[in-house]
Amino acid sequence: MIIWLASYPKSGNTWVRSFIISLLYSKDGSSNLKDLEKIPQFPMKSHFKEIVNDLSNIHELKKKWLEAQSILNLDNKIKFFKTHHLNCRIDNFNFTDVNNTGGVIHIVRDPRNIVTSIKNHFHLNTIEDAKDFILSENNWTGFKNADKEKDTAIPTLISSWKNHFNSWKKFNKKYLLIKYENLVNKPLEEFSKISKYLENLLEIKIDSQKLQFAIDTNKFENLRAQEQNGNFFESVIDKNKKKKNFFHLGQKNDFNVLLNSNIKKILEDNFKIEMQELGYK
């Protein structure tokens, strides 16, 4: 069964992913970004290569979302996948279902702090463009590079920040909500929720020393240092074919400083109900 690490882009998915790998795949809780492949992305081209002819055609892909997951689940083992895909239904085709999903770790972040990271990650020209990006309901990634060899270059519907949040919160089978801000401000409390979730899910025991070391070794500064040392293979390439920093601003990403009042108000007006639900003031 698949356990989804579901999030809107630039919400802390890689951070949580690295932490889980530290707990499950290292002896002492140490972090190594080279191990991120142990929790791969879904969808990827390799998941569909035997069942879809045109990997750039969403109308073919949507019909095979569940079949691709069923194939992955043939071993009857628990497995983790990160995804930015909307938990959607297009025509009569669901992105996932309870037969393929064992649980969801849903990572959310204040949309006002996502904007600047989105601008950097997707090579957008202005903050205004990034604001429009997270407001767009018909928002796909992967089309532009679908003809390239990169396995992750496949159409992925992320929609708006609002739609994305609402789509995954409805999946109540072993559902865990994790807030990026709590990972920053209350790391022991929030990361402990993930640790406890894993203990219950996998019927294991994680000792407190390993938990604390996993938290420490996955601090933003340590992950950024690993990226700078060449240990991170998921960096994006800019228009000049140079690697851009994936671990970009960290705690310096403060909408009160980086966003003008007009963009801030537009986001707050459009996402008012969801932000109130999450306690974002």
VOKOLDREN-106623 format. One record per atom (N, C-alpha, C): residue in three letters; atom name; x, y, z. Coordinates in steps of 0.2 Angstrom, whole numbers. Each point is the difference from the previous one (the first is absolute). Layout:
N
   resn   name       X       Y       Z
    Ala     CA       X       Y       Z
...
END
This chain:
281
   resn   name       X       Y       Z
    Met      N       4      -6       0
    Met     CA      -4       6       0
    Met      C       4       6       0
    Ile      N      -2       5      -3
    Ile     CA       4       7      -1
    Ile      C      -2       4       6
    Ile      N       5       3       3
    Ile     CA      -1       6       4
    Ile      C       3       6      -3
    Trp      N      -5       4      -1
    Trp     CA       2       7      -4
    Trp      C       3       5       4
    Leu      N       5       3      -2
    Leu     CA       3       6       3
    Leu      C      -3       5      -5
    Ala      N      -6       3       2
    Ala     CA      -3       5      -5
    Ala      C       1       7       2
    Ser      N       1       4      -5
    Ser     CA       1       7       2
    Ser      C       0       4      -7
    Tyr      N      -2       7       1
    Tyr     CA       1       4      -5
    Tyr      C       7       2      -1
    Pro      N       3       1      -6
    Pro     CA       7       1      -1
    Pro      C       3       6       5
    Lys      N       6      -2       2
    Lys     CA       3       5       5
    Lys      C      -3       1       7
    Ser      N      -2      -6       2
    Ser     CA      -4       0       7
    Ser      C       4      -4       5
    Gly      N       6      -2      -2
    Gly     CA       3      -4       5
    Gly      C       0      -8      -1
    Asn      N      -2      -2      -6
    Asn     CA       0      -7      -1
    Asn      C       7      -3       0
    Thr      N       4       3      -3
    Thr     CA       7      -3       0
    Thr      C       3       0       7
    Trp      N      -1       4       4
    Trp     CA       2       1       7
    Trp      C      -3      -6       4
    Val      N      -7      -1      -1
    Val     CA      -3      -6       4
    Val      C       3      -7      -3
    Arg      N       1       0      -6
    Arg     CA       2      -6      -4
    Arg      C       7      -2       3
    Ser      N       4       5       0
    Ser     CA       7      -1       3
    Ser      C       0      -3       7
    Phe      N      -4       3       4
    Phe     CA      -1      -2       7
    Phe      C      -2      -7       1
    Ile      N      -5      -2      -4
    Ile     CA      -3      -7       0
    Ile      C       5      -5      -2
    Ile      N       4       2      -5
    Ile     CA       5      -4      -2
    Ile      C       6      -1       5
    Ser      N       1       6       4
    Ser     CA       5      -1       5
    Ser      C      -2      -5       6
    Leu      N      -7       0       1
    Leu     CA      -3      -4       5
    Leu      C       0      -7      -2
    Leu      N      -2      -1      -6
    Leu     CA      -1      -7      -3
    Leu      C       6      -4      -3
    Tyr      N       5       4      -3
    Tyr     CA       5      -3      -4
    Tyr      C       7       2       2
    Ser      N       1       3       6
    Ser     CA       6       1       3
    Ser      C       1      -3       7
    Lys      N       6      -2       2
    Lys     CA       1      -3       6
    Lys      C      -1       5       6
    Asp      N       2       6      -1
    Asp     CA       0       5       6
    Asp      C      -5       6      -1
    Gly      N      -3       0      -6
    Gly     CA      -4       6      -1
    Gly      C       3       5      -4
    Ser      N       6      -1      -3
    Ser     CA       4       5      -4
    Ser      C      -4       1      -7
    Ser      N       2       6      -3
    Ser     CA      -3       2      -6
    Ser      C       5      -1      -6
    Asn      N      -3      -2      -5
    Asn     CA       4      -1      -6
    Asn      C      -5       2      -6
    Leu      N       1       5      -3
    Leu     CA      -5       2      -6
    Leu      C       1      -5      -6
    Lys      N       5      -3       0
    Lys     CA       1      -5      -6
    Lys      C      -5      -6       1
    Asp      N      -3      -1       6
    Asp     CA      -5      -5       1
    Asp      C      -7       2      -1
    Leu      N      -1       6      -3
    Leu     CA      -7       2      -1
    Leu      C      -3      -5      -5
    Glu      N       3      -3      -4
    Glu     CA      -3      -4      -5
    Glu      C      -4      -6       4
    Lys      N       2      -1       6
    Lys     CA      -4      -5       4
    Lys      C      -7       1       1
    Ile      N      -2       7      -1
    Ile     CA      -7       2       0
    Ile      C      -1       4      -7
    Pro      N      -1      -4      -5
    Pro     CA      -1       3      -7
    Pro      C      -6       4      -1
    Gln      N       0       3      -5
    Gln     CA      -6       4      -2
    Gln      C      -5      -4      -4
    Phe      N      -7       2       1
    Phe     CA      -5      -3      -4
    Phe      C      -4       6      -3
    Pro      N      -1       1      -6
    Pro     CA       1      -5      -5
    Pro      C       7       1      -3
    Met      N       3      -5      -3
    Met     CA       6       0      -4
    Met      C      -1      -4      -7
    Lys      N       4       2      -5
    Lys     CA      -1      -4      -6
    Lys      C       0      -7       0
    Ser      N       5      -2       5
    Ser     CA       1      -7       0
    Ser      C      -6      -4       3
    His      N      -5       3       3
    His     CA      -6      -3       3
    His      C      -5      -2      -5
    Phe      N       1       4      -6
    Phe     CA      -5      -1      -5
    Phe      C       3      -3      -7
    Lys      N       6      -1       0
    Lys     CA       3      -1      -7
    Lys      C      -2      -7      -3
    Glu      N      -3      -4       4
    Glu     CA      -3      -6      -3
    Glu      C      -7       0      -1
    Ile      N      -3       5       2
    Ile     CA      -8       0       0
    Ile      C      -3       7      -4
    Val      N       5       4      -1
    Val     CA      -2       6      -4
    Val      C       4       2      -6
    Asn      N      -3       1      -5
    Asn     CA       4       1      -7
    Asn      C       3       7       0
    Asp      N      -4       5       2
    Asp     CA       2       7      -1
    Asp      C       0       3       7
    Leu      N       6       1       3
    Leu     CA       1       2       7
    Leu      C      -1       8       1
    Ser      N      -2       3      -5
    Ser     CA      -1       7       0
    Ser      C      -8       2       0
    Asn      N      -4      -6      -1
    Asn     CA      -7       1      -1
    Asn      C      -3      -2       6
    Ile      N      -3       5       3
    Ile     CA      -3       0       7
    Ile      C      -6      -5      -1
    His      N      -4       0      -6
    His     CA      -6      -4      -1
    His      C       2      -8       0
    Glu      N       6      -1      -2
    Glu     CA       3      -7       1
    Glu      C       2      -2       7
    Leu      N       3       5       3
    Leu     CA       3      -1       7
    Leu      C      -5      -1       5
    Lys      N      -6       5       0
    Lys     CA      -5      -1       5
    Lys      C      -3      -7       0
    Lys      N      -1      -3      -5
    Lys     CA      -3      -6       0
    Lys      C       5      -6       3
    Lys      N       6       2       1
    Lys     CA       5      -5       2
    Lys      C       3       2       7
    Trp      N      -3       5       3
    Trp     CA       3       2       7
    Trp      C      -1      -6       5
    Leu      N      -6      -3       0
    Leu     CA      -1      -5       5
    Leu      C       4      -7      -2
    Glu      N       0      -1      -6
    Glu     CA       3      -6      -2
    Glu      C       8       0       1
    Ala      N       3       6      -1
    Ala     CA       7       1       2
    Ala      C       1      -1       7
    Gln      N      -4       2       4
    Gln     CA       1      -1       7
    Gln      C      -2      -7       2
    Ser      N      -4      -3      -3
    Ser     CA      -2      -7       2
    Ser      C       6      -5      -2
    Ile      N       4       2      -5
    Ile     CA       6      -4      -2
    Ile      C       5       1       5
    Leu      N       1       7       2
    Leu     CA       5       1       6
    Leu      C      -2      -4       6
    Asn      N      -6      -1       1
    Asn     CA      -2      -3       6
    Asn      C      -1      -8       0
    Leu      N       3      -3      -6
    Leu     CA      -1      -7       0
    Leu      C       4      -4       5
    Asp      N       5       3       3
    Asp     CA       4      -3       5
    Asp      C      -3       0       7
    Asn      N      -6       3       0
    Asn     CA      -3       1       7
    Asn      C       4       2       5
    Lys      N       5       5      -1
    Lys     CA       4       3       5
    Lys      C      -2       8       1
    Ile      N       1       2       6
    Ile     CA      -1       7       1
    Ile      C       6       4      -4
    Lys      N      -2       5      -4
    Lys     CA       5       4      -3
    Lys      C      -2       7       0
    Phe      N       5       5       0
    Phe     CA      -1       7       0
    Phe      C       2       3      -7
    Phe      N      -5       5      -1
    Phe     CA       1       4      -6
    Phe      C      -2       7       1
    Lys      N       5       4      -2
    Lys     CA      -2       8       0
    Lys      C      -4       1      -6
    Thr      N      -5       5       1
    Thr     CA      -4       2      -6
    Thr      C      -2       8       1
    His      N       0       3      -5
    His     CA      -3       7      -1
    His      C      -6       0      -3
    His      N      -2      -6      -3
    His     CA      -6      -1      -4
    His      C      -7       2       4
    Leu      N      -4       3      -3
    Leu     CA      -7       1       3
    Leu      C      -3      -7       1
    Asn      N      -3      -1       6
    Asn     CA      -4      -6       1
    Asn      C      -7       1      -3
    Cys      N       0      -1      -7
    Cys     CA      -6       3      -4
    Cys      C      -4      -6      -3
    Arg      N      -5       2      -3
    Arg     CA      -4      -5      -4
    Arg      C      -1       4      -7
    Ile      N       3      -3      -5
    Ile     CA      -1       3      -7
    Ile      C      -5      -4      -4
    Asp      N      -5       2      -2
    Asp     CA      -6      -4      -3
    Asp      C      -2      -5       5
    Asn      N       1      -7      -1
    Asn     CA      -1      -5       5
    Asn      C       6      -3       2
    Phe      N       6       3       0
    Phe     CA       6      -3       2
    Phe      C       3       4       6
    Asn      N       1      -4       5
    Asn     CA       3       2       6
    Asn      C       8       0       0
    Phe      N       3       5       3
    Phe     CA       7       0       1
    Phe      C       2      -6       4
    Thr      N      -3      -1       6
    Thr     CA       1      -6       4
    Thr      C      -6      -2       3
    Asp      N       0      -5       4
    Asp     CA      -5      -3       4
    Asp      C       2      -4       6
    Val      N      -5      -2       4
    Val     CA       2      -3       6
    Val      C       3      -7      -1
    Asn      N      -1      -3      -6
    Asn     CA       2      -7      -1
    Asn      C       8       1      -1
    Asn      N       2       6      -2
    Asn     CA       8       0      -2
    Asn      C       3       5       6
    Thr      N      -4       3       4
    Thr     CA       3       5       5
    Thr      C      -1      -3       7
    Gly      N       6       0       3
    Gly     CA       0      -3       7
    Gly      C       0       6       5
    Gly      N       1       6      -2
    Gly     CA       1       6       4
    Gly      C       2       6      -4
    Val      N       0       6       4
    Val     CA       2       6      -3
    Val      C       3       4       5
    Ile      N       6       3      -1
    Ile     CA       4       5       4
    Ile      C      -1       6      -4
    His      N      -4       5       2
    His     CA      -2       6      -4
    His      C       4       6       3
    Ile      N       5       2      -4
    Ile     CA       4       6       2
    Ile      C      -3       6      -3
    Val      N      -1       5       4
    Val     CA      -3       6      -2
    Val      C       5       6       2
    Arg      N      -1       6      -3
    Arg     CA       4       6       1
    Arg      C      -4       6      -1
    Asp      N       1       5       4
    Asp     CA      -4       6      -2
    Asp      C       2       3      -7
    Pro      N      -6       1      -4
    Pro     CA       1       1      -7
    Pro      C       4       7      -1
    Arg      N       0       4       5
    Arg     CA       3       7      -1
    Arg      C       8      -1       0
    Asn      N       2      -6       3
    Asn     CA       7      -1       0
    Asn      C       2      -5      -5
    Ile      N      -5      -3      -4
    Ile     CA       2      -4      -5
    Ile      C       2       4      -6
    Val      N      -3       6      -1
    Val     CA       0       4      -6
    Val      C       7       1      -2
    Thr      N       5       2       4
    Thr     CA       7       2      -2
    Thr      C       4      -7      -2
    Ser      N      -2      -5       4
    Ser     CA       3      -7      -2
    Ser      C      -2      -2      -7
    Ile      N      -6       1      -1
    Ile     CA      -3      -2      -7
    Ile      C       3       4      -5
    Lys      N       1       6       1
    Lys     CA       3       5      -5
    Lys      C       7      -3      -2
    Asn      N       4      -2       5
    Asn     CA       7      -2      -1
    Asn      C       0      -7      -3
    His      N      -4      -4       2
    His     CA       0      -7      -2
    His      C      -2      -1      -7
    Phe      N      -6       4      -2
    Phe     CA      -2      -1      -7
    Phe      C       2       5      -5
    His      N       5       4       2
    His     CA       3       5      -4
    His      C      -5       5      -3
    Leu      N      -4       2       5
    Leu     CA      -5       6      -2
    Leu      C       3       6       1
    Asn      N      -2       5      -4
    Asn     CA       3       7      -1
    Asn      C      -1       4       6
    Thr      N      -6       0       3
    Thr     CA      -2       4       5
    Thr      C      -4      -3       6
    Ile      N      -1       3       5
    Ile     CA      -4      -2       6
    Ile      C      -7       0      -2
    Glu      N      -2       4      -5
    Glu     CA      -7       0      -2
    Glu      C      -1      -6      -4
    Asp      N       5      -2      -4
    Asp     CA      -1      -7      -4
    Asp      C      -1      -5       5
    Ala      N       4       0       5
    Ala     CA       0      -6       5
    Ala      C      -7       0       4
    Lys      N      -3       6       1
    Lys     CA      -6       1       3
    Lys      C      -6      -3      -4
    Asp      N       1       1      -7
    Asp     CA      -5      -2      -5
    Asp      C       1      -8       0
    Phe      N       6      -2       1
    Phe     CA       1      -8      -1
    Phe      C      -4      -3       6
    Ile      N       0       2       6
    Ile     CA      -3      -4       5
    Ile      C      -7       2       1
    Leu      N      -3       5      -4
    Leu     CA      -7       1      -1
    Leu      C      -3      -4      -5
    Ser      N       4      -3      -5
    Ser     CA      -3      -3      -6
    Ser      C      -2      -7       2
    Glu      N      -7      -1      -2
    Glu     CA      -3      -6       1
    Glu      C       2      -5      -5
    Asn      N       2       2      -6
    Asn     CA       2      -5      -6
    Asn      C       7       1      -1
    Asn      N       4      -2       6
    Asn     CA       7       0       0
    Asn      C       3      -6       0
    Trp      N       4      -1      -6
    Trp     CA       3      -7      -1
    Trp      C       8       2      -1
    Thr      N       4      -5       3
    Thr     CA       7       0      -1
    Thr      C       2      -6      -4
    Gly      N       5       0      -4
    Gly     CA       3      -6      -3
    Gly      C      -1       0      -7
    Phe      N      -5       4      -3
    Phe     CA      -1       0      -7
    Phe      C       6       2      -4
    Lys      N       3       6       2
    Lys     CA       5       3      -4
    Lys      C       6      -5      -1
    Asn      N       1      -5       5
    Asn     CA       6      -4       0
    Asn      C      -2      -7      -2
    Ala      N      -6      -1      -2
    Ala     CA      -3      -7       0
    Ala      C       4      -4      -6
    Asp      N       3       3      -4
    Asp     CA       3      -3      -6
    Asp      C       7      -2       2
    Lys      N       3       2       6
    Lys     CA       6      -1       2
    Lys      C       1      -7       4
    Glu      N       6      -2       0
    Glu     CA       2      -6       3
    Glu      C      -2       0       8
    Lys      N       0       5       3
    Lys     CA       0       0       8
    Lys      C      -6      -3       2
    Asp      N       0      -5       4
    Asp     CA      -5      -4       2
    Asp      C      -6       4       4
    Thr      N       2       5       3
    Thr     CA      -5       4       4
    Thr      C      -4       5      -5
    Ala      N       2       1      -6
    Ala     CA      -3       4      -5
    Ala      C      -6      -3      -3
    Ile      N      -6       1       4
    Ile     CA      -6      -3      -2
    Ile      C      -6       5       2
    Pro      N      -5       0      -3
    Pro     CA      -5       5       2
    Pro      C      -3      -1       6
    Thr      N       0       5       5
    Thr     CA      -2      -1       7
    Thr      C      -5       6       1
    Leu      N      -6      -1       2
    Leu     CA      -5       5       2
    Leu      C       1       2       7
    Ile      N       2       6       1
    Ile     CA       1       2       7
    Ile      C      -6       5       2
    Ser      N      -3       4      -5
    Ser     CA      -6       4       1
    Ser      C       3       6       4
    Ser      N      -5       3       4
    Ser     CA       1       6       4
    Ser      C       2      -3       7
    Trp      N       3       4       4
    Trp     CA       2      -2       7
    Trp      C      -6      -2       4
    Lys      N      -6       4      -1
    Lys     CA      -6      -2       3
    Lys      C      -3      -6      -2
    Asn      N       0      -2      -6
    Asn     CA      -3      -6      -3
    Asn      C       4      -6       3
    His      N       7       1      -1
    His     CA       5      -5       2
    His      C      -1      -2       8
    Phe      N      -1       5       4
    Phe     CA      -1      -1       7
    Phe      C      -6      -4       1
    Asn      N      -6       2      -3
    Asn     CA      -6      -3       1
    Asn      C      -1      -7      -3
    Ser      N       4      -1      -5
    Ser     CA      -1      -7      -3
    Ser      C       3      -5       4
    Trp      N       6       2       4
    Trp     CA       3      -6       4
    Trp      C      -2       0       7
    Lys      N      -3       5       2
    Lys     CA      -3       0       7
    Lys      C      -6      -5       1
    Lys      N      -3      -1      -6
    Lys     CA      -6      -4       0
    Lys      C       2      -8       1
    Phe      N       6      -1      -1
    Phe     CA       2      -7       0
    Phe      C       2      -2       7
    Asn      N      -5      -3       4
    Asn     CA       0      -1       7
    Asn      C       3      -7       2
    Lys      N       3      -4      -4
    Lys     CA       2      -6       2
    Lys      C       8       1       2
    Lys      N       1      -1       6
    Lys     CA       6       1       3
    Lys      C       3       6      -2
    Tyr      N      -3       6       1
    Tyr     CA       2       6      -2
    Tyr      C       3       4       5
    Leu      N       6       3      -2
    Leu     CA       4       4       5
    Leu      C       1       7      -3
    Leu      N      -2       6       3
    Leu     CA       1       6      -2
    Leu      C       7       3       3
    Ile      N       4       2      -4
    Ile     CA       7       3       3
    Ile      C       0       7      -3
    Lys      N       2       5       4
    Lys     CA       0       7      -2
    Lys      C       8       2       0
    Tyr      N       2       3      -5
    Tyr     CA       7       2      -1
    Tyr      C       2       4       5
    Glu      N      -4       5       2
    Glu     CA       1       5       5
    Glu      C       2      -3       7
    Asn      N      -4      -6       1
    Asn     CA       2      -3       7
    Asn      C       6      -4      -1
    Leu      N       2      -3      -6
    Leu     CA       6      -3       0
    Leu      C       6       5       1
    Val      N      -1       6      -2
    Val     CA       5       6       2
    Val      C       0       2       7
    Asn      N      -6       1       3
    Asn     CA      -1       3       6
    Asn      C       0      -5       6
    Lys      N      -3      -6      -1
    Lys     CA      -1      -5       5
    Lys      C       3      -6      -3
    Pro      N       6      -1      -2
    Pro     CA       2      -6      -3
    Pro      C      -1      -6       4
    Leu      N       2      -1       6
    Leu     CA      -1      -6       4
    Leu      C      -7      -2       0
    Glu      N      -4       4       1
    Glu     CA      -8      -1       0
    Glu      C      -2      -3      -6
    Glu      N       1       4      -6
    Glu     CA      -2      -2      -6
    Glu      C       3      -6      -3
    Phe      N       7       0       0
    Phe     CA       3      -6      -3
    Phe      C      -2      -7       4
    Ser      N      -1       1       7
    Ser     CA      -2      -5       4
    Ser      C      -7      -3      -3
    Lys      N      -4       4      -2
    Lys     CA      -7      -2      -3
    Lys      C       2      -5      -6
    Ile      N       4       2      -4
    Ile     CA       2      -5      -6
    Ile      C       3      -6       3
    Ser      N       5       0       5
    Ser     CA       3      -6       3
    Ser      C      -6      -4       3
    Lys      N      -4       2       3
    Lys     CA      -6      -4       3
    Lys      C      -4      -3      -5
    Tyr      N      -1       4      -5
    Tyr     CA      -4      -3      -6
    Tyr      C       3      -6      -3
    Leu      N       7       1      -1
    Leu     CA       4      -6      -3
    Leu      C       0      -6       5
    Glu      N       0       1       6
    Glu     CA       0      -5       5
    Glu      C      -6      -4       0
    Asn      N      -6       4      -1
    Asn     CA      -6      -4       0
    Asn      C      -1      -3      -7
    Leu      N       2       3      -5
    Leu     CA      -1      -3      -7
    Leu      C       4      -6      -1
    Leu      N       6       0       2
    Leu     CA       5      -5      -1
    Leu      C       1      -5       5
    Glu      N      -3       2       6
    Glu     CA       0      -4       6
    Glu      C       8      -1       2
    Ile      N       3       6       1
    Ile     CA       7       0       2
    Ile      C       1       5       6
    Lys      N       6       0       3
    Lys     CA       1       5       5
    Lys      C       6       4      -2
    Ile      N      -1       6       0
    Ile     CA       6       5      -1
    Ile      C       2       3       6
    Asp      N       6      -1       2
    Asp     CA       3       3       7
    Asp      C       1       7      -1
    Ser      N      -1       4       6
    Ser     CA       0       7       0
    Ser      C       7       3      -2
    Gln      N       5      -4       1
    Gln     CA       7       3      -2
    Gln      C       0       0      -8
    Lys      N      -2      -5      -3
    Lys     CA       0       0      -7
    Lys      C      -5       5      -3
    Leu      N      -5       1       3
    Leu     CA      -5       5      -2
    Leu      C       3       7       0
    Gln      N       3       2       6
    Gln     CA       3       6       1
    Gln      C       6       1      -5
    Phe      N       4      -5      -1
    Phe     CA       5       1      -5
    Phe      C      -2       1      -7
    Ala      N      -6      -3      -2
    Ala     CA      -3       1      -6
    Ala      C      -2       7      -1
    Ile      N      -3       3       5
    Ile     CA      -2       7       0
    Ile      C       6       4      -1
    Asp      N       5      -1       4
    Asp     CA       6       4      -1
    Asp      C       3       0      -7
    Thr      N       1      -6      -2
    Thr     CA       4      -1      -6
    Thr      C      -4       2      -6
    Asn      N      -7       1       0
    Asn     CA      -4       3      -5
    Asn      C      -2       7       1
    Lys      N       4       4       4
    Lys     CA      -1       7       0
    Lys      C       1       3      -7
    Phe      N      -3       5      -1
    Phe     CA       1       4      -7
    Phe      C       7       1      -2
    Glu      N       4       2       5
    Glu     CA       7       2      -1
    Glu      C       4      -6      -2
    Asn      N      -2      -6       3
    Asn     CA       4      -6      -2
    Asn      C      -2      -2      -7
    Leu      N      -7       0      -1
    Leu     CA      -2      -2      -7
    Leu      C       3       5      -5
    Arg      N       0       6       1
    Arg     CA       3       5      -5
    Arg      C       7      -2      -1
    Ala      N       4      -1       5
    Ala     CA       7      -2       0
    Ala      C       1      -6      -4
    Gln      N      -4      -5       0
    Gln     CA       0      -6      -4
    Gln      C      -1       2      -7
    Glu      N      -5       4      -1
    Glu     CA      -1       2      -7
    Glu      C       6       3      -3
    Gln      N       3       5       3
    Gln     CA       6       4      -2
    Gln      C       6      -5      -1
    Asn      N       0      -6       4
    Asn     CA       6      -5      -1
    Asn      C      -2      -5      -6
    Gly      N      -5       1      -3
    Gly     CA      -2      -4      -6
    Gly      C      -3      -6       2
    Asn      N      -4      -1       6
    Asn     CA      -3      -6       2
    Asn      C      -8       0      -2
    Phe      N      -2       5      -3
    Phe     CA      -7       1      -2
    Phe      C      -1       0      -7
    Phe      N      -4      -5      -3
    Phe     CA       0      -1      -7
    Phe      C      -7       2      -3
    Glu      N      -4       4       4
    Glu     CA      -6       2      -2
    Glu      C      -1       8      -1
    Ser      N       6       3       0
    Ser     CA       0       7      -2
    Ser      C      -2       2      -6
    Val      N      -4       5      -1
    Val     CA      -2       3      -6
    Val      C       5       4      -4
    Ile      N      -1       0      -7
    Ile     CA       5       3      -4
    Ile      C      -3       7      -3
    Asp      N       3       5       1
    Asp     CA      -2       7      -3
    Asp      C       0       0      -7
    Lys      N      -2       6      -3
    Lys     CA       0       1      -7
    Lys      C       7       0      -3
    Asn      N       5       1       4
    Asn     CA       7       0      -2
    Asn      C       3      -6       1
    Lys      N      -4      -6       2
    Lys     CA       3      -6       1
    Lys      C       4      -1       6
    Lys      N      -1       4       5
    Lys     CA       4       0       6
    Lys      C      -5      -2       6
    Lys      N       3      -4       4
    Lys     CA      -4      -3       6
    Lys      C      -3       6       4
    Lys      N      -6       0       2
    Lys     CA      -3       5       5
    Lys      C       0      -4       7
    Asn      N       1       4       5
    Asn     CA      -1      -2       7
    Asn      C      -7      -3       1
    Phe      N       0      -6       2
    Phe     CA      -7      -3       2
    Phe      C      -1       2       7
    Phe      N       4       0       4
    Phe     CA       0       2       7
    Phe      C       2       8       0
    His      N      -6       4      -1
    His     CA       1       7      -2
    His      C       1       5       5
    Leu      N      -6       1       4
    Leu     CA       0       5       5
    Leu      C      -1      -2       7
    Gly      N      -3      -6       0
    Gly     CA      -2      -3       7
    Gly      C      -4       5       4
    Gln      N       3       1       7
    Gln     CA      -4       4       4
    Gln      C       0       8      -2
    Lys      N       5       2      -5
    Lys     CA       0       6      -2
    Lys      C      -6       2      -5
    Asn      N      -4      -5      -2
    Asn     CA      -6       1      -4
    Asn      C      -5       2       4
    Asp      N      -1       7       1
    Asp     CA      -5       3       4
    Asp      C      -4       4      -4
    Phe      N      -7      -2      -1
    Phe     CA      -4       4      -4
    Phe      C      -1       8       2
    Asn      N       1       1       7
    Asn     CA      -1       6       2
    Asn      C       6       5      -3
    Val      N       5      -3      -2
    Val     CA       6       4      -2
    Val      C       0       0      -8
    Leu      N      -2      -6      -3
    Leu     CA       1      -1      -7
    Leu      C      -6       1      -4
    Leu      N      -6       0       3
    Leu     CA      -6       2      -4
    Leu      C      -3       7       0
    Asn      N      -2       3      -5
    Asn     CA      -3       6       1
    Asn      C      -7      -1       2
    Ser      N      -3       5       3
    Ser     CA      -7       0       3
    Ser      C      -5      -2      -5
    Asn      N       0       1      -6
    Asn     CA      -5      -1      -5
    Asn      C       0      -8      -1
    Ile      N       6      -3      -1
    Ile     CA       0      -7      -2
    Ile      C      -2      -4       7
    Lys      N       2       2       5
    Lys     CA      -1      -3       7
    Lys      C      -8       0       1
    Lys      N      -3       6      -2
    Lys     CA      -8       0       1
    Lys      C      -3      -4      -5
    Ile      N       2      -1      -6
    Ile     CA      -3      -4      -5
    Ile      C       0      -7       2
    Leu      N       6      -3       3
    Leu     CA       0      -6       2
    Leu      C      -4      -2       6
    Glu      N       0       5       5
    Glu     CA      -4      -1       6
    Glu      C      -8       0      -2
    Asp      N      -2       4      -5
    Asp     CA      -7       0      -2
    Asp      C      -2      -6      -3
    Asn      N       5      -3      -5
    Asn     CA      -2      -6      -3
    Asn      C       0      -6       4
    Phe      N       5       0       5
    Phe     CA       1      -6       4
    Phe      C      -3       1       7
    Lys      N      -4       4       1
    Lys     CA      -2       2       7
    Lys      C      -3      -6       4
    Ile      N      -4      -4      -3
    Ile     CA      -3      -5       4
    Ile      C       5      -5       2
    Glu      N       4      -2      -5
    Glu     CA       6      -5       1
    Glu      C       5       2       5
    Met      N       2       6      -1
    Met     CA       5       3       5
    Met      C      -3       1       7
    Gln      N      -6       1       1
    Gln     CA      -3       1       6
    Gln      C       0      -7       3
    Glu      N      -2      -5      -4
    Glu     CA       0      -7       3
    Glu      C       7      -3       2
    Leu      N       5       3      -3
    Leu     CA       7      -2       2
    Leu      C       3       4       5
    Gly      N      -3       5       2
    Gly     CA       2       5       5
    Gly      C       5       5      -3
    Tyr      N       0       1      -6
    Tyr     CA       4       5      -3
    Tyr      C      -3       7       0
    Lys      N       3       5       4
    Lys     CA      -3       6       1
    Lys      C       3       6      -4
END
